[in-house]
Amino acid sequence: MASSSFFFTFLFLLLTISDLFVQTCGLNFGINYGQKANNLPSHSRVASLINSLNVTRIKLYDADPNVLSAFSNSDVEFIIGLEDESLQSMRDPSKAQNWIQNHVQPYISQTKITCITVGNEVFNYNDTQLSANLLPAMQSVYNALVSLGLAQEVTVTTAHSFNILATSFPPSSGAFRQDLIQYIQPLLNFHAQIKSPFLINAYPFFAYKDNPDQISLSYVLFQPNPGSTDPYTNLHYDNMLYAQIDAVYAAIKALGHTDIEVRISETGWPSKGDPDEVGATPENAEIYNSNLLKRIEQKQGTPAKPSVPIDIFVFALFNENMKTGPLSERNYGLYYPDGTPVYNIGLQGYLPEMVIESKSNALSINFLIYICTCLMLTWELSRQ
């Protein structure tokens, strides 16, 4: 009887180890799923890809019902987007409520929608009317969520370009552009009121591309380098992204807020670019993203916010062949549209390797469990 008890206890421990192994494969970052392309795989195939990678957070630029339906009954959390051209109409409370009823309510019971971004990089257009519409649109969408009983599940924010900063170095001197403060100050008050994050799209690639002789490639790629020290805080920075994040925190603090979390809604590195886009190579893209993911996995904070793990959405899932602008814009993807990886993203088996490695490792562990079970069963029978 005692030996039988030992056998089942041993088997239970093996199964527990197997289960823990599978759980630890979950990833702590999000991915932007843009769809400005005419050659992307079906939404159901994308859902299978994402699930096989154990990625649990996706950011959309719209509220595509086909995507939301494809991910129903999954563990993936979604940020959905309300496009810039809708801001004017979203000022109308009834239209905001209709939008929530049509784009959120039908899906939220099956698909985890946790956030709505109202517009994307709105201040980049230097359009005073569009800028003036942003906060009222966000308020209408939030009020609609409240009236429909969804405000505890879904938060409201918007994503900004890093260009909204007039000063970013040293990080403690971070400051917003003077012409935008009239919009950003009340926006920050709203974020603090509803406890929603401030989203920033930050790309060290842009800074390096514009000043390759002045900025160290190792510094922007998270590689070993002397780094830089903020002369006012004595905080040391070994990479540009962390310096950018802390510059945003400083700019927010300068307007009176220390109660708003900064999150990165986009960052990445292109694998290809025009001749004048220095550094846009698959090698650099692989180094940037793989090193970034290692730091995310370590739950690192920035020098100014060491206890707040960086929260990041990588850009982007696929290369998008219909995006306009320089060649780099169409080459930020981790995957080609046919599902093959653009490059190997790192030592830990993230993205391209994880499907293979995690299956291989899981099979190895399950095989070990099978062998041990057979041996234990044989031993048990031999004693009878």
N, C-alpha and C positions, 0 to 999 in steps of 0.2 A: 504493500500500500504506500509506504514511504517512497519507494523507487518510482511508483506511478506519479506520485505528487511531484517529485523532482523532475520527471520527464515533462509534465505539462507546464511546470514553472519555467523550465528551460526553453520550451517551445514559445511560451508567451513572451519571454525576454527577447528571443530572436525576432519575433514578429514586431515587437515594440521598436527594436533597433531599426528594422526595415522601414517602419512607419516614420520614425524620426528622420531617417535619411531622406525620404521623399519630401518631408516638410521643410527640411533645411535647404532644399533646392529653390525655394521661393525667392524672388528677386525684389529688391527694395527701391526700384526706380520705375519711372513711367516712360512711355514712348508716345511721341506725336504721330498720329496716323492721318497724314494728309492724303488727299485724293485728286490732286491736280495732275492727272495723267489719264491716258486712254488705253493703258495696257496692264492695269493692275489685276491681280487675282480676285476671284469672287470673295464676297464678304465671309462666306462660310469657310473658305480655305484660310482666310486671314485669321478667323477665330480659332481654327485648329492650330495654326502656327503659333499664335500668341499663347494659347493654352499649353502647348507642348513646351514652350519656353518658361512656363511658370511666371510670366509677366502678369501682374495683377492691376496695372493702372494704364489707362489709355486716354489720350487727349485728342479730341476731334476739333475741327474748325467750324463745324456745323452740328446739326442734330439729325444726321442721316438715319431715317427709320430702319433702313435695311441693315445698317451696321448694328444698331441697338437690338434689333430682332435676332441677328446672327449670334449675339453674345448673351442671349437670354439664358437664365439658369446657370450662368458661369460665375466665377469669383472675381471677375474683372470689374474694377471701378472706373467710371467714365466721367471725364470733364467734357461737357458738350459746349458748343459755341453758338452765339447769336451774332450774325454777320454785321459788318459795319453799316451796310445799307439799310439795316432794320432799325437803327438807333432812333431815327426821327419818329417812326410809328410806335416804338416801344415806350415813348413818353406818355402815350395814352394808356391809362390803367386797364381799360377794357381790352385793348389789343395785347397788352402784356399778359393778361390773364388767359386770353384765348391761345396765345403762344404756348404757355405752360400746359394748358389743357390738351393741346394738340401734339406737343413734342416731348412732354415729360410724363404726364399722368398715364398715358396708355402703356408706357414701357417700364416705369419705375418699380412695379411689383415683381418684374422678372429680371430686369437689368439694373445694376447698381449705378445710378446717376448721383454723383456727390457734389457736383459743382457746375455752374454755368458761367462762362466767360462772355461778357457783354462787349463785343468788339475786340479787335486785335490791333495793337500798335496804333490806336486812334490818333494820338498826338503827332505821329510821324507825317501826317498829311498836311499839317499847318493849315487846317481848315477850321476856322473859328466856329462855324455853325456845328460841325461834327463834334468838335471838342466840347461845345456847350451842351450838346445832346447826351453826352456820355453819362454823367452822374444821374440826371433825371431818368434815363432809360434803366440804369442799374437799380435805382430806387423803385421804379414801377415793377420790375421783374421780381425784386425781393418782396415787395408788398403783395404781389400775386401769389408768391410761394407761401407767405404767411396766411393769406386768406384761404388758401387751399390746404392748409395744414402740412406743408412740405418743407417749411423753413428749417426744421431740425435735421432734415436729411440732406438738403441741397443748399449750398452756399452760393453767393454771387460775388464775382470779381471781374477784373479785366486784365489783359496782358499788355505790358508796355515794352517798347524798345528801350535798350540801354541808352539811346540817344536823348532821352528825356533829362539826362544829367548834363549839367554844364561843367561840373568838376568831378573827377573820379579818383584823382591821385594828389596827395596820399589819401588812402581810403577814409580816414577820419575827417577829411575836408570835403567829402562828397556833398554835392549840392545840386538841386534841380535847376533847370533853366528858368530864368527869371520870368520869361513870358508865359510859362506854364503854371506858375505857382497859383494863379487865380483859379485854375481848374484842379490842381493837385491837392491844395489845402483842404477844400471841402470833401474831396474824394477820400483823403486820409481819415477825416472825421467819420465818414460813413463806414470805412473799413473797421475802424475801432469800435463803432457802435454795434455792428453786426458780427464782429469778430471773424472777419474773412481775411485771407492772406493777400499780400501785395505781390503780384506776379511780374517777373521781369524776363525778357528774352536777352540772354547774355552770350556773346560769341567772342571769346579771345582771338579767334581766327581773324576777325575784322581788324583788330588792333595790330596784330602781327603783319597782316597783308599790307597795311598802310605804312608801317614803319619797321620793315624787317632788319634794317641796320641798327635800329635803336632798341628793339625789343628782343629779348633772348627767346629762341624757339623752345629751349628746354623749360623756360619759365611758363610758357603758355601750354606746354604739353604735359605738365605734371612730372617732368623728369628732374633728376638731381641738378640743382643749380644754386648759386649763392642767395637768390631771392632778393627781397627788398624789405626794409624796415621803415615803418611809419614813424617819422621824427616826432610826432606829437603824442603818440601812444606807446611807442617802443614795441609795438606788435610786429612780428616778423611774418612775412608772406612768402611762401615757396611756390605759389602759382597765381596767375592772373585772375582766374575765376573767383577765388575766395576774396581777392582784393575788390573785385567788382561788386560782389554781394555785400561786403561790408561798407562800400561806398554808398550803396542804396540805403542801408540801415542808417548811415550817418546823415544822408539827405532827409530821410524821414524824421530822424531825431531833431534836425535843425528846424523842422516845422512843428515841433512840439509833441511828437509821438514816440514812445518806446514800447507800445503795446500792440504792434503789428508785425506779423512774421513775414519775412521775405522768402519767396520760393522761386525757383527757376523753372519757368514754363517752357523754355526752349534753350538748348545749347547743343552744339555739335561741331563737326568739322567736315568740310567737303572732301571727297576723294578725287575730284577732278575740277579744274577751273580754267579760265582764260589765261593767256600768257602773262598778263599783269597781275594775276591772282597768286602771289607768291605763297608757297606752302600748301597749296591744294593738291595733295597727293594721297593715294590709298595708304601709304606707310604712316603719314602723319595722322590721318583720320583714325587708323587703327590704334596708334599710340594714345591719342587724345581720349578716345572713348573707352578703351580698355583701362587706362589709368584712372579715368573718372569713375568708372563703375567699381573699381577696387576701393576707392575712397568712400563711395556711397555705401558699399557693403560693410565698411569699417564704422559706419555711422559717425563720420567725422563732422565736426562743426567748424566754422570759420574762426580765425583768431579773435575776432571781437565777440563772437557768439559760440564759444566752444561747447556749450551744453545743448545747443540746438542742432541736431543732425541736418546736414544739407538735404533739401527736398528738390528733386530734379526730374524733369521730363526731357529725355534725349530727343533730338531732332535728327533724323526722322526714320520711320519704319522702312519706307521705300524711296528709291529715286523717283522723282515725279517729272515726266518729260514735257508737261505742258506749263510748267512754271516759267514766268518771264524773267528777264534780267540776265545777269552774267551766267556763264556756264556752271559755276559753282551752285547756283540755285537749284539746278536739276540733278545735283549729285551729292546730296547730304544723306542719302538712304543707307541704312545698314544692310538692306536687301535690294537686289534687282527685282523687277516685277515678276520674273519667273520663279522667284523663291530662293534663288541661290544667294549666298552671302557676298557682299561686295568685298569684305575682308574678314579675317579672323579677329574677333573682338577681344580675345585675351586668354590668359592662363586659367581662369576659373571656369571656362566653358560657358560663358555667357552667350546668349543668342545663337550663333551658328553651331557652336560645339555642344551646346547644352542638350539638344535633342539627341545627339549621338551619345554623348558621355553619360547623361543621366539614364538613358535607356540601358546602356552598357553596364553601368554601375549597378543599376537596379536589378538587371538580370543576374549579375554576378552575386549580389547579395541573396537574391531569391534562390539561386542555384545552391549557395552555401547552406541556406535554410533547409532546402530539400535534402541535401546530403546528410546534414546533421540529424534531421528528422528520421531519415531511413536508418542511420546508424543507431540512434537511440531506440527506435522501434525494434530493430534486430536484437539489440542488447536486452531489451525488455522481454522479448519472446524467448530468448535463450535462457532466461532465469526461471521461466515457468516450467 
